[in-house]
């Protein structure tokens, strides 16, 4: 049985949007102390839309794949839509994740939310993403079976 979907393996082996936007409008840096994964997402915003987005991730294959897919999903979205991307949507877009790796999708969405809120705060506006990381009521850092996206 294959642990990861072909799409997870593709995004791990050929990640999209890797790097840093040097003059980024928003920067989100998040980490998970349990697994040690660290992500940095940088965004360029135009007309309240994610015009450009890049990531740097130090972590496992699932962390890299979820970072990659989140950048593809968020590009071109309004800021409100981008912060509404859920961990389940990320996992589904990747063809599923093992339960023990669902925390990677939470980290990726939290990195995006942190970047959007950083942008808004720099603009003197109210953040829209709110508290991050364990704010998701379904978040289980240990990857409980109930956390698996079908």
Phi, psi and omega in degrees: 000135180277129181290319183243149176291163177300324181291322175299313181297322179295314180289333175286314183285328182228064184297142178264149172062038179279135177136195182228135171278113187300318180255046184301145175279333180214143180230129176238123178238123181224157178210159178241110183296339182286315184257343179089000178292141178226133180231144173231124178241130177242141182229151168248132184241136174221128181053042180059030174235150176285100182282318179216152182206136178220162180219156167229130180227133171249108183176193183285176180302320180294324178295318179293316181296318181291323176298315182298312183291325178297321179295322178292319181293319188280334183304126179088350180281156169293158179300319180296319178292321181299317181285351178270355177298130183258163177298325180292321177298318178298311181298317179297319180298330179270002181080022178099155176226147174299146181309321182290351181248004180298333179299336178293322179291327176294316180298318181296315179292325177293324177297318178296314179300318180296322179293317179296314180296323176301315178301310183298317179298318178298333179273001181076023181252165179285136174295147181251344183279330181077193181301146183240181180072268185269016180290341179285119183299338180270357185293124175231107183297345181265359175072047178303148181306324182296346185271358186281125176281126180279000000 
